[in-house]
Amino acid sequence: MRARKSRLRTAVTCTAVAAGSAGLVAGSLYVVRMPDRSGGEQQAALTGERASDTRRGSAGTLAARLTDRLGARTAGAYVDSAGRPVVTVTNAGDAAMVRSAGAVPRMTRRSPATLNRITASLRQSFTGVAGTGWAVDPATSRVTVWTDDSVTGAQMAKVRRTAGRMGSAVRMVRIDGRLRTFALGGDPIFGQGARCSLGFNVTRGAENFFLTAGHCGNVVENWTADQEGARLLGTTVESSFPGDDFALVQTEEAGEGAVNLYNGQAQEITEAGEAVVGQEVARSGSTTGLATGRVTATGATVNYPEGTVSGLIQTTVCAEPGDSGGALFSGSTALGLTSGGSGDCQIGGVTFFQPVSEPMEAFGLEVS
């Protein structure tokens, strides 16, 4: 991680504006008029599923809390197809605790220590092999290893040999396209020829900031709300990529604690939380607007061409260049920042997010 010492000199306003007008909006900066890709059908579905999403969000929160409490005694948790929080355990005592808390306990088929040894071995074997990644699947107690279209020949043979030595503990998956960071970002914030996205507005005491992707913060110091650079927004003060993928940008005025839904409305954000496998989530970004899907893995590792990033959230939510740094959320809970993936919003794909909890805890931040 590297620090930036320069301070913002020009005051900016991050207050939400009326729907349909240009300006700064909650959870995004400088609204760009573009086609609404969400469509009436998607909005109707979102409205109709609101109660279901609330229940699933509560299940995810409970599962994440219990996973944190169990620590090394669990291989993870997930929300099943019935919307129930399921937490893996290693002994009867923990099973009773999970059950009394309102979740479903399930004995893990492989110990957390065994799964950790497998992922450590993969990290050692695949260092520098771009287009590969892995994550523990708590539902099956296996490690899923994926490769994209760039992994061929000798590299692919190496991946197969390594996975083969681990037997049934590893499942291999091929990803169409190539894993990459969405380097242009989401809801437009501009700087040094780059365009990225504001993720969430946050505060630390009387200081005001927003979070975005680290691969954006690495190359941009001063952010503006327009491509011409006339409207100064903030200055990058911390940025981490690879390893992590988050950046902290300081502003002079607090931004609105909400995310643009691209239908003239905004979703209020009241807290930051942890994602759970099976959880229904949404992502906001200026290139593709609002997109929804579910979490398929947590603690994922991805070998991008620029380097390795660990601890990521893997989802079925689509994204494209122009969405980096954008907000991943579930109801009023902030979950992550758009990092990268493969595919697009026409054919679908796999997308990865930096958990927002890491920079929030590292810098002592709160949502606006």
Buried (B, 14 or more C-beta within 10 A) or exposed (E): BEEBEEEBEEEBBBEBBEEEEEBBBBBBBBBBEEEBEBEEEBBEEBEEEEEEBEBBBBBBBBBBBBBEBBEEBBBBBBBBEEBBBBBBBBEEEBBEBBEEBEBBBBEBBBBBEBBBBBBEBBBEBBEEBBBBBBBBBBBBBBBBBBBBEBBEEEBBEBBEEBBEEBEEBBBBEEBEBBBBBBBBBBBBBBBEEBBBBBBBBBBBEEBBBBBBBBBBBBBBBBBBBBEEEEBBBBBBBBBBBBEBBBBBBBBBBBBBBBBBBBBEEBBEBEEBBBBBBBBBBBBBBBBBBBBBBBBBBBBBBBBBEBBBBBBBBBBBBBBBBBBBBBBBBBBBBBBBBBBBBBBBBEEBBBBBBBBBBBBBEBBEBEBB
